[in-house]
Amino acid sequence: MSRFWSKTVHALTPYVPGEQPKLANLVKLNTNENPYGPSPKAIAAMQAELGDSLKLYPDPSGDKLKQAVAGFYGLSSGNVFVGNGSDEVLAHVFLGLLKHEQPILFPDITYSFYPVYCGLYGIDYRTVPLDAAFRLNPADYRAPNGGIIFPNPNAPTGILLDLPAVEAILQANPDSVVVIDEAYVDFGGDDLPTAATLVNRYPNLLVVQTLSKSRSLAGLRVGFAIGAPELIQGLERVKDSFNSYPLDRLALAGASAAIEDRAYFDRTRKAVMASRDRLSEQLRGQGFDVLPSAANFIFARHPQRDAADLAKALRERSIIVRHFAKPRIDQYLRITVGTDAECDALVAALADILQ
């Protein structure tokens, strides 16, 4: 502890990111990265940006990327906010839209950055338990609140809440901002079950997404939010009071091209979904209980084996998965969907361990 820290820093419990081990020949299934590389068009766009123009600041408003996102969803640029990864976007959301007198609501099992932001910004919150099947019940979100936020599909469970249920929450909370964190929604099915389709009907809805997962750009750090212009303007005020240039020239060029390359996006996300369904069945065949996933990961437990022990045994075989030592989920492993070869290596290793 440093005597020079502020009281705020002393009180913080920081978020712990997934491990990024520097080991060779590792099957890395712990941080939900896409097994397929970025769109070739995105790489070409970034390469074209390398040159003398890097001496100039990027566009502070990110207009090109906003237009690409708006075009993808049939909205206007005024409905779009862009930032340095969805984590930064969420940070601005907590400060700009969720800091009120009433506590905000989010599930008890959810993205663990939410309570961190509450601690950072002094936001009161209340967790709402998921049911016994780890599902979110919209009726539980009718209490007075200063805002609501939840991932959809949820993390780390991977379970998707359908749009009628999302609408029920929106309708029950017309005076609160409802934030849907859709980091994994592109793996939810061929029809893209995103709440972005509801933005023009609900002025209290904000949808947050990232290019780290379905666009294979985790290393670029690009995220965005979609909502009514009033919400977007609030986020812009926070951004311009914090960092007017959150996205560099390479990020703006690569992200815009990735959004526009719909064919590559569809091909790779469908490949991940097919591998996910195949891996889920293989694990069930080994005796695992596997939750129904609409993400690029699965959440599974083995009734006869301790999850921490399984994670340790996999690590000894150079396979990394994520284990959360938290109430209700300490016997589950979150396993990223890799290539079919990586998934086969996992299944083979588990067969050896379970024997």
CORDA-V675823 format. One record per backbone hydrogen bond with DSSP energy under -1.0 kcal/mol. CO is the residue of the C=O (numbers start at 1). NH is the residue of the N-H. Records with the same first field share a line. If there is no record, write none. Layout:
CO=NH ; NH
//
This chain:
2=5
6=10
7=11
27=320
29=336
39=43
40=44
41=45
42=46
43=47
44=48
51=54
52=55
53=56
62=66
63=67
64=68
65=69
66=70
67=71
68=72
69=73
70=75
76=79
77=80
79=227
81=225
83=85 ; 223
85=89
86=90
87=91
88=92
89=93
90=94
91=95
92=96
93=97 ; 98
98=100
103=146
104=126
105=149
106=128
111=114
113=117
114=118
115=119
116=120
117=121
118=123
124=104
126=106
128=108
131=134
135=131
137=140
138=141
147=105
148=179
150=181
154=158
158=294
159=154
162=166
163=167
164=168
165=169
166=170
167=171
168=172
173=176
177=148
178=206
179=150
180=182 ; 208
181=152
184=187
185=188
189=192
192=194
194=197
195=198
196=199
198=201 ; 202
202=205
204=178
206=180
207=226
208=182
209=224
211=217
213=216
217=220 ; 221
222=211
223=83
224=209
225=81
226=207
228=232
229=233
230=234
231=235
232=236
233=237
234=238
235=239
236=240
238=241
239=242 ; 243
248=252
249=253
250=254
251=255
252=256
253=257
254=258
255=259
256=260
257=261
260=262
261=265
262=266
263=267
264=268
265=269
266=270
267=271
268=272
269=273
270=274
271=275
272=276
273=277
274=278
275=279
276=280
277=281
278=282
279=283
280=284
281=285
283=288
284=287
289=301
296=337
298=335
299=291
300=333
301=289
302=305
306=310
307=311
308=312
309=313
310=314
311=315
312=316
314=317 ; 319
315=318
318=27
320=29
322=334
324=326
326=329
329=332
333=300
334=322
335=298
339=343
340=344
341=345
342=346
343=347
344=348
345=349
346=350
347=351
348=352
349=353
350=354
351=355
//
